[in-house]
Amino acid sequence: MSDEEEFTALFRRHYPRVLAFVSRRTDQARAHDVVAETFATAWRHFARLPAEPLPWLYRVARNSLANEERAARRRARLFERMAGGGVPSAPDHAVSVVADAGLREALSRLSRLDREALLLIGWEGLDHDAAAHVLGCTAVAFKVRVHRARRRLARLLEAADQDQAPPPPPRPYELHSAASQRGKSA
């Protein structure tokens, strides 16, 4: 099988998952550009791709998104300096796909690295080794990162639940003392 045929097979096998990965992190039009850039990079490095290329492709896509975000921030700062005003930042589209409002809010309050660690495991279905490769760290460092991210997320969710919980019912002796106070004022 020629390199072109092997690459075509790789493209067909992984394109949908890479597109889904990128689509959860940006808008549809930009997602297709990032995926095209990811596979162009894969073609340039085809001889050196690992046996399981999906985590490598995720990492290239993630780096491409990060490069675009840095460029967008530079452009925004330039426009701001030119216009003398502020430019609103774009919302994080990856978090907006989470259906539950409480979870979405808690995820948005996590740091970008904590959120990315949880999403690589939860949405992308990667194991710790593959997710560590995507983030460019060791598997041990990733396991620590995801453990801490889960604890932080749990604390945020618990705090949100306490904020939304109805007040506890009054205790019987509180009802009695409230009635006694009304009786004295009457």
C-alpha positions in Angstrom: 0.0 0.0 0.0 1.4 3.4 -1.0 1.8 6.3 1.5 -1.1 8.1 -0.2 -3.4 5.1 0.3 -2.3 4.7 3.9 -2.9 8.4 4.5 -6.3 8.2 2.9 -7.2 5.3 5.2 -5.9 7.2 8.2 -7.9 10.3 7.1 -11.1 8.4 6.6 -10.7 6.6 9.9 -10.0 9.6 12.1 -11.5 12.6 10.4 -14.9 12.3 12.1 -13.4 12.1 15.6 -10.9 15.0 15.0 -13.7 17.1 13.6 -15.9 16.4 16.6 -13.0 17.2 18.9 -12.4 20.5 17.3 -16.1 21.3 16.8 -16.6 21.1 20.6 -14.0 23.8 21.0 -14.8 26.3 18.2 -17.5 27.2 15.7 -18.2 25.0 12.7 -16.5 27.1 10.0 -13.3 27.4 11.9 -13.4 23.7 12.9 -13.1 22.6 9.3 -10.1 24.9 8.8 -8.4 23.6 11.9 -9.1 19.9 10.9 -7.7 20.6 7.4 -4.6 22.1 8.9 -4.3 19.1 11.3 -4.3 16.6 8.5 -2.0 18.7 6.4 0.5 18.6 9.3 -0.1 14.8 9.6 0.7 14.4 5.9 4.0 16.4 6.4 4.9 14.1 9.3 3.4 10.9 8.0 6.5 8.9 8.2 6.9 9.7 11.9 3.3 9.2 13.1 2.8 6.9 16.1 1.1 3.5 15.7 -2.1 5.0 17.2 -2.2 8.5 15.7 -5.5 9.8 17.2 -4.0 11.4 20.3 -1.2 12.9 18.1 -3.9 14.3 15.8 -5.8 15.7 18.8 -2.6 17.4 20.1 -1.9 19.0 16.7 -5.6 20.2 16.5 -5.3 21.6 20.0 -2.1 23.4 19.2 -3.6 24.8 16.0 -6.6 26.1 18.0 -4.2 27.6 20.6 -2.2 29.3 17.9 -5.4 30.8 16.4 -6.6 32.0 19.8 -3.3 33.7 20.4 -3.5 35.4 17.0 -7.1 36.4 17.7 -6.0 38.0 21.1 -3.2 39.8 19.3 -5.6 41.2 16.7 -8.1 42.2 19.4 -5.4 44.1 21.3 -4.4 45.8 18.1 -8.0 46.7 17.3 -8.4 47.9 20.8 -5.4 50.2 20.6 -6.5 51.5 17.2 -10.1 52.1 18.3 -9.3 53.2 21.8 -12.0 50.9 23.2 -12.5 47.4 24.4 -13.3 44.4 22.3 -15.5 41.8 24.0 -14.0 38.3 24.2 -15.7 35.4 22.5 -17.5 32.8 24.7 -16.0 29.4 25.2 -18.0 27.2 22.8 -16.7 23.9 24.2 -18.5 24.5 27.4 -21.8 25.7 25.7 -22.5 22.1 24.5 -22.9 20.8 28.0 -26.6 20.4 28.5 -26.8 20.9 32.3 -26.6 24.6 33.3 -25.0 23.8 36.7 -22.4 21.6 35.1 -21.8 24.2 32.4 -21.3 26.9 34.9 -19.0 24.8 37.0 -16.9 23.8 34.0 -16.6 27.4 32.9 -15.3 28.3 36.3 -12.5 25.7 36.1 -9.1 26.7 34.7 -8.6 26.0 31.0 -6.2 23.1 31.8 -8.6 21.5 34.3 -11.5 21.7 31.9 -9.4 20.3 29.0 -8.2 17.4 31.2 -11.8 16.5 32.1 -13.1 16.9 28.5 -10.4 14.7 27.0 -11.5 11.9 29.2 -15.2 12.5 29.4 -16.0 13.7 25.8 -13.2 12.3 23.8 -13.0 9.0 25.6 -9.2 9.0 25.8 -7.3 7.0 28.4 -4.8 8.8 30.7 -1.8 8.0 28.5 -3.4 9.3 25.3 -4.8 12.4 27.1 -1.4 13.1 28.6 0.1 12.9 25.1 -2.5 15.4 23.8 -1.6 17.8 26.7 2.1 17.2 26.3 2.8 15.9 29.8 3.5 12.6 31.4 0.7 10.1 32.3 1.5 10.6 36.0 1.2 14.4 35.7 -2.0 14.0 33.8 -3.5 11.7 36.5 -2.7 14.2 39.2 -4.1 17.0 37.0 -7.4 15.1 36.3 -7.7 14.1 40.0 -7.4 17.7 41.1 -9.7 18.9 38.4 -12.4 16.4 39.5 -12.1 17.6 43.1 -12.3 21.3 42.0 -15.4 20.5 39.8 -17.0 18.6 42.7 -16.5 21.6 45.0 -18.0 24.0 42.4 -21.0 21.7 41.9 -21.5 21.4 45.6 -21.3 25.1 46.1 -23.8 25.7 43.3 -26.2 23.1 44.8 -26.0 24.9 48.2 -26.8 28.2 46.5 -29.8 26.8 44.8 -31.1 24.7 47.6 -34.3 25.9 49.3 -33.9 27.0 52.8 -34.2 24.2 55.3 -37.6 23.9 57.0 -37.9 25.5 60.4 -37.3 23.3 63.4 -40.3 22.7 65.7 -38.9 24.7 68.5 -38.3 27.7 66.1 -42.0 27.5 65.1 -43.0 27.5 68.8 -40.8 30.5 69.6 -42.1 32.4 66.6 -45.7 31.8 67.8 -44.7 32.9 71.3 -43.3 36.1 70.0 -46.5 36.8 68.0 -48.6 36.1 71.1 -46.6 38.6 73.2 -47.0 41.4 70.7 -50.8 40.9 70.4 
